[in-house]
Amino acid sequence: TRLATPGLAIPARLAERKDMKPMDIVYTWVDDSFPGYLEELNRYADDPRDLNPNRTRDNLEVVRFSLRSVARNCPWVRRIHFVTCRPQVPAWLDADHPMINVVHHDRLMDRKILPTYNSFCIVSHLHLIPDVTDQFVYMEDDMLAMAPGMADALFAADGRPQAHLQPKPIRQDLDPAKDSPWNLALATADRALAARFGGGQGRRHIIHGPQVMDVANSRAMCDAFAAEIATTRASRFRGGDNVPPEVLNQHHGIETGAFAEAPWSLSNDLQGYVSIENFAPWTWWQLKRINARKPLSITLNDSFGDRPNPRVVAMVRAQLDRWFPDPAPWERDA
């Protein structure tokens, strides 16, 4: 059964803002098929969780379609900053295009902490990108902008960025030996926020979706949590004593009044999440459901494990082609 292409019709309350000022988008990306990458990764890794291919694989080229989605649905974008490790650049990306700025890690980070395989470390540096707009949208490389109204969901009526949180609280009852570094770092950030701002623990997760980052708020966050950020940046891989800056950033903005907290109904409109798994009927059903929901953004999370099912890879690539068949202006023949 063919999966449908979702329509672009969206509720009137989510129509594209007319007062959107030009703003940048920042991507983080890596591809472990680049020569030498896996050899170097294995040389530094000492925990099996550090070798999870779900976090470094680019077999679906979702970021290529994400950039197509931006070309179609984000007319407010001034420039796209593509943050990756040297010398990586996708073969299909025209790095000389005036809207593209490839930023290798060594342009942002102290060389003493490189190479880094820690996304938390990388995200903590994004506000240091030269010439980035004062507010920018952070898109992970598996996220797609599905409709023009996405930008409206990112800002409140008073112009402040909106923080989008999930209903569920961050858990503290974790096992450091078994739970993922992501969940352990969430718990660390939750404790740090409670210590600084009060209100106890159990703050909420952020959604799987694009988020606004504000340069001034990011600087203030790094100052307020200097010890936690220093520990995070010094960790070559994600660790339980790290903090996820993408989470800390949003909560810091809420606590200081720099950000508004979005209502769940709006966050639910913005967030679309699909776990891409080897069991073909399950992934097919998730794609069918997300097509029916028509969220403003979709995250296609790689949950393949060590050996992606070729049938599922083909299914998802076909869906991506149906969603965004037209090359972006910054694509070239690979």
Buried (B, 14 or more C-beta within 10 A) or exposed (E): EEBEEBEEEBEEEBEBBEEBEEBBBBBBBBBBEBEEBBEEBEEEBEEEBBBBBBBBBBBBBBBBBBBBBBBBBBEBBBBBBBBBBEEBBBEBBBEEBEBBBBBBBEBBBEEEBBBBBBBBBBBBBBBBBEEBBEBBBBBBBBBBBBBBBBBBBBBBEEEBBBBBBBEEEBBBEBEEEEBEBBBBBBBBBBBBBBEEBEEEBEBBBBBBBBBBBBBEBBEBBBEBBEEBBEBBBBBBBBBBBBBBBBBBBBBBBBBEEBBBBBEBEBBBBBBBBBBBBBEEEBBBEBBBEBBEBBBBBBBBBBBBEEEBBEEBBEBBBEBBEBBBEEBBEBBEEE
